[in-house]
Amino acid sequence: MKKKSKIWCRLFVLGIAVVFLAGIANAQDKDKIVIGQAIALSGPLAGGVAISGGKVYELWVEEVNKNGGL
């Protein structure tokens, strides 16, 4: 039983490494920097996000792009 769990653990680690390396290779091909933010669009937190998070983020993007971007 321990031998099977070691094999599965190694396969899992190998899978994580492949996904990580694929992400690095994909990131090098891009000529843009992508920045994201997780916000609540519905539910009990959506009202607070609409006031404090969403619009502020959009204003920041406009300001940075107006000044030439990153």
SULKAMO-V994726 format. One record per helix or strand of 2 or more residues. SS is the DSSP state (hx for helix, st for strand). FROM is the first residue (numbers start at 1). LEN is the number of residues. If there is no record, write none. Layout:
{{SS/FROM/LEN} {SS/FROM/LEN}}
//
This chain:
{{hx/2/27} {hx/46/7} {hx/54/13}}
//
